[in-house]
Amino acid sequence: MKRRILILLILACPFLMNGSCTPTEAVKPEDKTPEDQTPGPGTDVTGPEIALVAPADGFSLELWYNEDYAFEWKPLDGQNFYRLNFSSTADMAKVSSIVVNGTEASVSWRDLDKAFKEIGLGSAQTADVWWSVAPWTEGTAYTPKVRRLRVTTLKEDGVSEPVTDPVKVKVAVVYEDPVYNDPSNPSDPRNGKRIHEIEHWNNPWAQMQEYAAAFEEISHGAVDIEIVEEHDSEQLFCYTASTASSSNREYMTPVLLYKRYLDPDPDSGKAHIDIDGKTLEYDYVAMMDAFDLSAKVEAGTINEVWVYNHPACKMNESRFMGKGGFWCNSMPIDYGVGKNYAHNKKLVCVMFCNYERTVDLALHSFAHRTESIMSQLYYQNYNTKSKTWRDYNKYGVFTYVYERDWFKGTTRDLNKFDMFFSHGSAYEKVGEKGYAHIGCCHSPCNTDMNYGYEDTASIYSFADEWDNYPYVHGIKADARKVTCAEWQHPKGYQYGYMKWFYSHVPHFKGINTFDEGDLHLNNWWHYLFDYYGALDLEAQLRAEIGK
């Protein structure tokens, strides 16, 4: 806006340049050709010298997003407007120009990028570029000076290709929603009803269908969910924690579960669902063995397990079982022999879906799985061989790099993990207040509030850039103001946010060769459902390009 106003002033009163108020026709900068901008070779130019001040001759200029670059020169009398000229040759035979006001200019990366392309520089190229300054007023006599820059241009953005071969997810579903039957009390109205019916909770069979369909929608087709088998379990696999070491663990039955945990407390009148957190445990291994799921994982018949269960079952939202497991919002169960070890070597994730809650909470649980897995990919929090944690005791598993006291970088140093999950004030730590990308499970991009799905605060989000992953730069000029209205949904703000969040998860072909040192798949969904299979594909694609 400032430049436009200044140009209008010139058109109204040209004496600012030539000392006269006599009306003359001014030539607009955009009407002049490059040949008008500086003298060509062999032209006899006389007049005062335009001495260059900065940058110095031979200065290395590396273009980067959102950066401005300073140029300065000595003024000519009566001149307010100049052309900053760039050429690929020292004789300045062919130039690209940027019109500026004053004797110094802060030139944006975008303007320089355009100018360098106009003089023939390519993507990610390092080359010599010469620059000089000329008066904008046509016919003004001057003597130009030329300096050399060592320029490195930006990588050219490509166009993402959607994944055409989706990740095949073969799911075994277990429903722990048995029928209540108390022979000692035949008149009990709960007899003959399932737990979800007694409590007027959600039907887990219907919930599962909605959950499975949601993944295919929010992944843009990068995930293909196949329900391979469903098991209507008559047994509950939660047991009394004090019997964990016993050869005969005390597993809950619907009657025992109600008596101890779900029936209202006679004093408070409230259900006492394992309030102290220590009374019940869940037997993952027994559940897997009961339906021969470990053998099916080994055989490749299934590679994912969903368990629909009641809220007192003491399952974790997500948990890895098998070799090479790591933190997935809970500690993994390693492969081994006995009742405390997974009996499948191949890694499988077991998801707990609580049928007391709605589907948005199941998607919420998967978002924590997403955070854990992508954090492991980018930061290797857990060493699966030595069973040790990197930075865990000090920082926790899911911590942005800019939260760690050893980090002294800027936005240039953020990887795609740190960018994607940024929200609220996170970017303030790298000097970019008021900007963010997508957000994390508990906090959308516009807030630091836990469970802040309805926070009406606004922020400038780079969310749209993720539609062309991996070409995500955080360009301020392209950021869009976002509030919770972005994910408002008839089923609630959390439901809407979860769908909005997942819709931005990268889901494209190939590997990220754009960001130096990344080289991870452009389809994050592959890691989320088949971590080691994704690493194998990543290694294969790296080998094909010699990385």
N, C-alpha and C positions, 0 to 999 in steps of 0.2 A: 504493500500500500504506500509506503514511504517513497519508493522510486516513482510510482505513478504520479504522485502529488508534485514531485520535483519537476518532472517532465512537463506537466501542465503549466507550471510557473514559467518555464523556459519558453513555451509556445506563446504565453501571454506577454512576456517582457524580455526579449532577446538581449537587452542591454547587460544582463547578467553575464553574458559571454563576450560581447563585442563592444560594450560601453556605449551603446546607442539605444535610444527609445524609438528610433524609426522602425515602423512595422516592417518586418522582413519575414519571408517564408522559411520556417525552420524545417529541417529534414529530420524525420523521426528515426531513431536508431535502427528500428527494424526494417526500414526502407533501404538501408545502405548495405552494399555487398562487401564481402571480405576484402575485395580489391581496393575499396575506398578507405580501409581502416589503417593501413600502414603503407609506406612507400615500398614499391617493389624493388628488386635488384637493379642497380644502375641508375636509379633516380637521384637527381642532384637535390638534396635536401639541405637547406640552411635555416638556421634559426636557433633559438635557445635550446639547451640540452634538457631532456627529461631524465634526470638521474634516478636510478633505481636504488631503493634503500633496503627492502626486504621482500622475499627471502634472499639469502646470500647465494652467490654463484655456486652451483654444484649441490645445492640443498636437496636432500632426499625427501620427497613428498609422497607419502603412501595414502591413497584415498581410503576413507572409511565412512560408513553410514552415520548420519547426523552430525558429522564434523564440519566446522567452518575453518577456512584457511586464510591467513592474513597476508596481504600484499601492500607495500608502501613505496612511494616515490616522491620526488621533489616536485612542487607545483610549477606551472607556467602562469605568468601574469594573465589575469582575465579569463582563466579557464577553470570551470567548475566540474565539467564532465569529461571523462576520458574513456578510452577503449583499452581494456586489458587484453592484449593479444598473445596467442599461443601458437607455436608452429613446431613441426617435426624437424625443421631444418634451421640452421643458424642464420641463413640469409632472410628468414621470415617471408619467403616467397608466397607461401599459402598459409593463411592464419584463420583461427577461429577466435571470435572476440566476445567479451563480456563488457557491457556498458556499466560504468560505475560513477558515483558522485563523490567528489572530494579527492584527496591525495592518499587515501588509504582505503582498503576494501577488505571486508570479511566475506569471502566467497564460499558459497555452500558447496558441499561435496557433489550435489546433483548438477550444479552449473559447471563445475570442473569436469565431471564425468562426461557431460554432453560435449564440452569443448574438446576434450582429449579424443573422443570418438570421431568428431568432425575432422580432426587432423590425421586420422588413420590408426590410432592406437586400438589394440584389441583387448579382449578379456584377460585379466590377470597378467598383464604385460608390464615388464619393467623396461623403460626406454628413456632416452634423453629428450627433453622438451625445452624449447627456448621461449622466453617470454619478454615482452617489452610493453611500453605504455605509449599510447598516441592520443593527442587531443581529439575530442569528438567533433569539434567544429571543423567543417570541411575547409580545406585550403589554408589552414593555420601552419605557418612555417615552424619547424622544430627539428631537433637532431635526436634521433632515437638511440637508446642504449639497450643492449640485449644481454640477458643472463640465461644460464642453463639450469634446468631442474632435472633431477633424477626421479622420474615418476613411476609409481607402481599403481596400475589401475585395478578396479574392482573386478571380481569374477562376474561373468555374465550370468544372470538368472536364467534357469531353464524353465520348462513346464513339466509339472509332475504328471506321471501316468498312474491312473488307478490300478490297484492290484487286480489282476484277472484270475489268479489262482488263490482263492481264499484259504485261510487256515482251516483245516478240517478238525472240528472239535467233536469228539465222540463221547457223549455224556452218559454216565450211569446215575440215575436218580434214586435216592432212598427216601421214603416217606416214613418218618417216625411219628405217626398219628394214629396209634392203636385204639381199638374200641375199649371203653371202660366197662368192666363187668365185675361187680362185687357180689359173689355168691352169699356172703354173710348178711347182705342187706338187699334182698330181691326187690324191695320197693323203692330203692334209690333211683330217682328220676334220671340219673346220669347213665344208668345201665343201657348198653346198646348204642351209645353215642361215641363218636370219636372226640378226641380232645378239642379239636378246633370247633366242633359243633357245640360242645358243652360251654365253651368260653365265648362263642360267637366271634371267633377269630376268622381269618381268611382261609378259603379252601386251598390247600397247598397244590393240588393237582391243577387248578385253574391258574394259580400264581406262576407255576413252573412254565406254562405255555406263554404267558405274557413276558416272563423273564427271558426265555429263549428267543422269542421274536424280537425283543428289544435289542439284543446284541447284533443281530443281522441288520437292523435298521441303523443303529448309531455307529456301526463300524463301516458304513458305506459299502457293505457287501464284502469286506475284508475277512469276515468270519462266517463260517458255515457250521451252524449248530445242528448236530444230529443226536437225537435222544435214542440211544442204542437200547437201553433197558431201563425199566422202572420196577422198584421193589417196594411193595406195601408191607412194611415191617411190623410184625406183631410184637417185637421186642423193642424196649427202650435201652439204649446203650450208655446211658448215664448211670453212675454207680456211686455208692457211698465212699467218700474219699478215704475214710479210715480203713477200708478193706482193700486198698490198692495193692498191698503186698501180700494179701491173702491168696491162697490157691482157689478160693471160692468167693469172688467179688459179689457184693450185694447190689445187683442191678435193680433199678426202679421198675415197678409195674405201674400202670395208670392209677390203681387204687393207692399204692404206697406213695406215689408221686403227689397225689392230691392230699393225702393225709399229712405228709411232712412239709410240702412246699406250696401247693396251690390253694388249698383250703384257707379261708380267712383265719387269721390269728384270733383266738377267743378274746384276747384283751384289746387289741387294736382294731380288729375287724378288717385288717388289710392282709392281702396275700403276702406271705413271707418267702419270696423266691430266692432262697440261698443268699440272704443278704450279706453274710460275712464272706462269701466268695470262696469258702474252703470246704464246704460240706459235701458237695458233689464234684465228680470229675467225669470226663467223657472218654470212653474207650474207643478210640479211632481204629485200633488194630482189630478188635473184636467185630466192629461194624464191617470192616473191609473183609475179614475172613468169613463172616456169616453169609455173604453173597458172592464169595470167591472173586472179589474185585481185584485183589493184588495179582492173581494169576492172569486176569483179563488185561490188566495194565501191562504186564510183562509180554503178553501175546499181542499187544497193540489193538485189542478189540475195543478198549476204551482208553481215553487219556484225560478224563476230567470226571470228578464226582461232585454231585450236589446233594446235600442232605437237608431236607425240610424237617424242621424240628421245633419243639416248644421252647419258650424263652428261658426255662430253668435248666436246660440240658448241659450247660457249661462247655459248649463247643466254642472254638475261636471262629471269627468271621471268615478267615481263610488260613489254611495250613498246608505246608508241603510235607509229603511223605515220600521217602526213597533216598537214593544216593544223590549227593550234590545239592541237597536242600539248603535254603538260607531263610533269613527272616522274611516272612510274608504276612505281616501284621501279627505274627506269633512265631515261636520257635519251631523249627522243623522237627519231624520225627525221622530219625536216620534209619537206614536199612540195617537189619540185623536179625538175630534169632531170639525168639521169646516174645512174651506178650507186650513188652514195652517198645518193640521195634517194628518198623514197617517191614512187611514181607515182600515188597516189590522193590527191585533195584531201580527201575525206571521211575523218574520223578513224576509225581502226580499231585495236583492241588485239590484239596477237599474244601468245598465252600459250604458254610452254614447259612441257610436261608430260614429266617425266623417267620413262621406263618402267623405269628401274632401281629407282625408289622406288614406294611404294604411293600410293593415291588421297588419303590424308590429307595427303601432301606437296603434291599438286596443289591441294588446298583451302587449304593453308598459303600457297602462292604467291598464290592469289587474295585471301587476307586482306591481304597486303602491297599488292596492287592496291587493295583497299578502303581501307586507311589512306591511301594516296597520293591517291586521288580525293576522299575526303571531306575530307582536309586542304586540298586545292586549293579545294574548294567553300567551306569556312568561312574559310580564311585567304589564298586567292589567292597561294600561295607563288611561283608562276611567272607572270610577265606574258608572255602568248603573243605580244603585239605587239612589245614592246621586247626580248624574250628576256632579261629580267633576273629575278633572284631576290629575294624579300622575306625578309629575315632569314636567308637560307640559310647564308651564310658563318659567321654567329655561332651559329645554333641548329640548323641542319639542316632538312630538309624536314618530317619528321614529329616535331614537338615540341609538347607540351601548352602551352597558354597560361600555366599556372602555373609552367612551367619558365623562362619568359622574364623577364629581370630588370626589364622595364618593367611587368610585371603586379603590381598592388597590391590586387587585389580579393578577393572571398570567393566562396563557392559560388553566390551570387546572380548573379555575373558570368560564370559558365561557360556556354558554349554547348553544344549537344547533342553536338557532336564531342568536346569535352573530357570531357563526362560519360560518353559511351558507352565510350571507350577507357581510362577510368581504371582503375587496378589497384594493388595493393600499397600503397605508402606515398604514392601520388600525392596523395590527398586531405589528407594531413597538411599539405601546403603551403597549404591553405586552411582549416586548423584543424579538420578532420574526421577525426581519426585512427581507423582501424579500419573505414572505410567505402569502398565502391567500387561501380562499376556493372557493366560487362561484362568489360573487359580488351582487350588488343591481340593481335596475331598471336603474338608470342613469350611473352607473359605473361598468364595468366588473371587474373581479378579478385582472387584471393586471394594473389598473389605478385608480387615484383619480379624473381624469378629468370628468366633467359633460358631459354626452353624448359621452363618450370616446370610442365608439364602434370600432373605427378604430385606436386606439392608438397602436402603434407597440411595446410598452414596454413589457418586459417579466417579469414573476414572477413564483415562484414555487407554484403550486396549488395542493391542496388536493382533487380536484374535483372527482377523481376516487373513493375515499373512500365512496362517497355518493351513489355509486351503491350497497353498502351493509349496508344501514342504519338499525339500529342506531349505528353500529360499526364504528363510525367516530372518529378518534383520532388526526388527524393532525400529522402523522408520517413523519418527515422530510426526512428520507431515502426513502420513497415511493412517495414523492412529484414529480410532473412532471412540467417541464418548459412549460409555456403557453404564447402565444401571441394572437393577434387578428386573426391570421391565423386559430386558433381553430374553430372560428365560421364564417369564410368567407362564403358567400352565394351569389348565382346569384341574389337574390332579395335585396341584400344589407347587410352591416355588422349588422345593428340594427335587421333586420329580423333574421339573423343567430344567433345573441347573444340571442335574446328572446327565440328562440327554444332551444339553448344550456342551458340557464338559467333554463327554465322549465323542461328540461329533467333530471335535478338533484334534483328537488323537491321530497322529500320522498314519496313513493307510495307503501308501503308495508303493510303487515298484522300486527295486534296486537298493543301493546303499548310498549313504550320505558322503559323497566325495567332495561336496561343496565346502563343508567346514573342515579345515585342516585338523587331522587327528581324531575325527569322529568315526567315520567308516562303519557306523551301525546301520541296520536295515531302515529303510524309509517306511516300513510297515511295523509300527510298534505293537500292533495286535499279535503278531507272531510271537514276540517275547512273552506277552501276557498269558498266552494259552499253551505255549510250547517253548519254554525258555532255551533249553539246550538244542532243540531242533533249529531254533532261530539262530543260535550261535554257529551251528554247523553251516547253515545257509550263508550266514555272514562271512565265514571263513572261505567258503567256496567262491563267493562273489569278489572277495578281496584278492584271492589267488588269480582270478581271471583278469584283474587289472594290475597285477603285480604289486599289490600292497600288503 
